[in-house]
């Protein structure tokens, strides 16, 4: 497990207190599922810019290539 994911897993499973981090993309975006649940939702984080995302957000994360990561796409398609 990368140090990035280890640092996320050290957080409380459902802190829900702090707002999600949303930063400007720096053409480094690579979204990955984290071991963290936020208010019962799977949380994803970007390895490039450090932004965070949960399915209830009103935007969809994309990797630097412009593609929606497969794990995110599964969730988004399931909401139709």
Secondary structure, 3 states (H helix, E strand, C coil): CCHHHHHHHCCCCCCCCCCCCCCCCCCCCCEEEEEEEECCEEEEEECCCCCEEECCCCCCCCCCCCCCCHHHHHHHHHCC
